Amino acid sequence: MAIKYLNRRTLLRGVLAGSSVALGLPLLEIMLNQHGEALANGDPLPKRFMTFFWGNGVVLQDAGLKNVDRFTPATTGVDWQPSEELAPFSKVKDYVSVVTGFDNPVSNNKKITHHEGMVLFGGHDLEDIGFDPEFQFSSNYGGPTIDQVIANLPGVGDQTPVRSIQVGIANGVSPVDGGTTLHALSHAGYKMPLAPEHNPQKLWTNVFGSFVPPEDPSGPLRLSVLDAVRDQLGSLNKRLGSADKKRILSHLDGISELEKKLNTLPPLCETPMEPSITNEPMPGNAEELVVVSELMSDLLAYAFACDISRVGSFLFNEGAAEVVFQDIGQNSSYHQLSHAKKNPGLDDYHNGVVYIMERMAYMLEKFQATSDGADGNLLDHMAMLASSDCSMGWSHTVDRQPMIIAGKLGGHLTHPGVHIASDNGRNTSDVLLTLLQGFDETATEVGSGAQGSTTPLDELKATAG
C-alpha cells in the first residue's frame, strides 16, 4: 500500500567503491500537503537564493556621452522589452526584473577601481583601502554579503546538508588587485571570504557524493552514484504514485545526462589557470567557459531541487581579470575591451556583455525547466540577484549600477517581472532589503552605515491579491 507521506529530507543511500553515498530526491507530491502549497508536515516550501556576478559592467554610453545605451530597456513597468544586451532572457522574461538608475553608495567611489561595485552585494563599505604608484589596489569587504545573511537565517542554511555553494567559472584573476573584495562573491564577514569552486568534478563530489578515483584525479568519474542506490530506488518506486514516478524518472535522467557531461569534460578544468599580468592572450584563453558554466548551472539546479542547499553564488568572471572570450572570436582581454570608449572596440565590449547574459540565461532556463512542488519550478520558489562591479568598464563608476533580479520567491516578488528605473540615484541596497524580507518578513534593515538600507523597494514586491 502506498504511504501517505514521505519526508522531504529522504535520501537514497548506497555504497560506492567502499564509501557511502546519498542521492537527494526532487520535491515529490508525496512530500506535499493535499493542496501542494506546503510540505506534508506543515512546513512551507523551501525558498532558494543566489547571486550572480560578472565583471566590467555593461554598455550605457560612449566616451562622448552619446546615447549608445545597449542595456537599459526603453520602457518601464511590466511591459518592458529586452534591450540588445538583455535579449538572451526572452524565454524567461516573465521571471526577470531589471533595476536601473540606482546608485551604489560606497564611500570610496572612484578611488579604487572595480572594488567599489562589490558593495552592492551586501551593503557594507570597503575596509583597508590600499593604493600605490605601482598600480596596486587592495581592499577587504566590510561585512557579510546578502547570500550569507540569508543562509544564516533559521530555516535556510541550517536545513540543508550544504549551507551554501560558491561557484566560480573563469579562473583568471587580476594580478594587481589584492585583498578579499574582488576575489570572492560571498563573504561570511570582514576578512572572511568564501572562495568559489571552479572545478565541476570537485563540486559534484562535494555536493552529491560521487566518487573520483584518488589515483587518477584528472580522469572521468568511473562509477555512477545511480548504480549505488539502484536497490533503494526500486523499493521507493513501489510506494509512489504515477506522477511521482514520472518526476523521479525525469530527475534521474537529468542526473545521468549530467554524469555523461562530466565524463567528457577535458582535464583543463581540473587545474586552475595561471593568471596573466599582461594584455596578451593568457592561458585562460583556452578555458571552455560555456561548457563549465553550463555544468555549474546544472549542478546548482540539482542541488536546489534536491534541497542539498538553498543558497548559492556564481562568479562568472572577476572584475579586472584578463579573461579572453575566445568562444565568440575575441583574442583580447575582456577587461581591456571594456575600457574601449568608442567603436569599434565598444562593439567587442557589447558582444562580451551579450555572451555573459547568454550564460546567465542558460541557468535561468535550467531553473525554469526543473520541477519544484506540485506544479511549479525552481524560479517560482527562488530569487537571484545579478550585477557587476561597475556601471560601465571604461568609467569605473558605480552610479547607475545595473541589477537583474530573477524569480518569484514564493510569491514575494512581482510576476511577470518589471523594469524599475530611478532618476534620483536611489540606493542599490534597497533591493537587498526587499530580497531579505522574502525570507524574513520582520527584517527592517540590511548592510551598515550609509551603504545599508532601511527602505525596501516596494515596486519589486508582488502586489496584494
C-alpha positions, 0 to 999 in steps of 0.5 A: 500500500502506498504511504501517505507521506514521505519526508522531504529530507529522504535520501537514497543511500548506497555504497560506492567503491567502499564509501557511502553515498546519498542521492537527494530526491526532487520535491515529490507530491508525496512530500506535499500537503493535499493542496501542494502549497506546503510540505506534508508536515506543515512546513512551507516550501523551501525558498532558494537564493543566489547571486550572480556576478560578472565583471566590467559592467555593461554598455550605457554610453560612449566616451562622448556621452552619446546615447549608445545605451545597449542595456537599459530597456526603453520602457518601464513597468511590466511591459518592458522589452529586452534591450540588445544586451538583455535579449538572451532572457526572452524565454524567461522574461516573465521571471526577470526584473531589471533595476536601473538608475540606482546608485551604489553608495560606497564611500570610496567611489572612484578611488579604487577601481572595480572594488567599489561595485562589490558593495552592492552585494551586501551593503557594507563599505570597503575596509583597508583601502590600499593604493600605490604608484605601482598600480596596486589596489587592495581592499577587504569587504566590510561585512557579510554579503546578502547570500550569507545573511540569508543562509544564516537565517533559521530555516535556510542554511541550517536545513540543508546538508550544504549551507551554501555553494560558491561557484566560480567559472573563469579562473583568471584573476587580476594580478594587481588587485589584492585583498578579499573584495574582488576575489570572492562573491560571498563573504561570511564577514570582514576578512572572511571570504568564501572562495568559489569552486571552479572545478565541476568534478570537485563540486559534484563530489562535494555536493552529491557524493560521487566518487573520483578515483584518488589515483587518477584525479584528472580522469572521468568519474568511473562509477555512477552514484545511480548504480549505488542506490539502484536497490533503494530506488526500486523499493521507493518506486513501489510506494509512489504514485504515477506522477511521482514516478514520472518526476523521479524518472525525469530527475534521474535522467537529468542526473545521468545526462549530467554524469555523461557531461562530466565524463567528457569534460577535458582535464583543463578544468581540473587545474586552475589557470595561471593568471596573466599580468599582461594584455596578451592572450593568457592561458585562460584563453583556452578555458571552455567557459560555456561548457563549465558554466553550463555544468555549474548551472546544472549542478546548482539546479540539482542541488536546489531541487534536491534541497542539498542547499538553498543558497548559492553564488556564481562568479562568472568572471572577476572584475579586472581579470584578463579573461579572453572570450575566445568562444565568440572570436575575441583574442583580447582581454575582456577587461581591456575591451571594456575600457574601449570608449568608442567603436569599434572596440565598444562593439567587442565590449557589447558582444562580451556583455551579450555572451555573459547574459547568454550564460546567465540565461542558460541557468535561468532556463535550467531553473525554469525547466526543473520541477519544484512542488506540485506544479511549479519550478525552481524560479517560482520558489527562488530569487537571484540577484545579478550585477557587476562591479561597475556601471560601465568598464571604461568609467569605473563608476558605480552610479547607475549600477545595473541589477537583474533580479530573477524569480518569484520567491514564493510569491514575494516578488512581482510576476511577470517581472518589471523594469524599475528605473530611478532618476534620483540615484536611489540606493542599490541596497534597497533591493537587498532589503526587499530580497531579505524580507522574502525570507524574513518578513520582520527584517527592517534593515540590511548592510551598515552605515550609509551603504545599508538600507532601511527602505525596501523597494516596494515596486519589486514586491508582488502586489496584494491579491 
